[in-house]
Amino acid sequence: MLKCAEILFWGSVALTMIACTPRVEVAAPEKPITINLNVKIDHEIRLKVDKDLDEVLSKDSGLF
């Protein structure tokens, strides 16, 4: 009788462990992935201002 109870116990433990195994599912999203890049580029404007300042502050301008 004890042997039958031990087999039943270990069988239920094994079934519990099998039932609790994690399941990983990899699926593609339904909507496409979009990346929104709101980047302000003002390099050209700064370059123009720097050139204007160089002209104003040059030695030939007679400002200093």
C-alpha positions in Angstrom: 0.0 0.0 0.0 2.8 2.4 0.9 4.6 1.7 -2.5 1.4 2.6 -4.4 1.0 5.9 -2.5 4.6 6.7 -3.2 4.2 6.1 -6.9 1.0 8.1 -7.0 2.8 11.0 -5.1 5.8 11.1 -7.5 3.4 10.8 -10.5 1.4 13.8 -9.4 4.6 15.7 -8.8 5.8 14.9 -12.3 2.5 15.9 -13.8 2.6 19.2 -11.9 6.1 20.0 -13.1 5.1 19.2 -16.7 2.0 21.4 -16.4 4.0 24.4 -15.0 6.7 24.5 -17.6 6.9 28.0 -19.1 6.0 28.6 -22.7 7.7 31.2 -24.8 5.9 32.3 -28.0 7.6 34.6 -30.5 5.2 36.3 -32.9 5.5 39.2 -35.3 3.5 42.3 -34.5 0.4 43.0 -36.5 1.3 46.7 -37.1 4.7 47.7 -38.5 7.2 49.3 -36.2 7.6 53.1 -36.8 10.4 55.2 -35.5 9.5 58.9 -35.3 12.6 61.1 -35.5 11.8 64.7 -34.7 15.3 66.2 -35.2 15.9 69.8 -35.8 18.9 70.5 -37.9 20.2 74.1 -37.8 23.8 73.6 -38.6 23.6 75.7 -41.8 22.1 78.6 -39.9 24.9 78.6 -37.3 27.5 78.4 -40.0 26.1 81.5 -41.8 26.0 83.4 -38.5 29.6 82.4 -37.7 30.7 83.7 -41.1 28.9 87.0 -40.6 30.5 87.4 -37.2 33.9 86.7 -38.7 33.4 89.4 -41.3 32.3 91.9 -38.6 35.1 91.1 -36.2 37.8 90.8 -38.8 40.9 93.1 -38.6 40.0 94.8 -41.9 36.5 96.0 -40.7 38.0 98.8 -38.6 35.7 98.0 -35.7 38.6 97.6 -33.2 
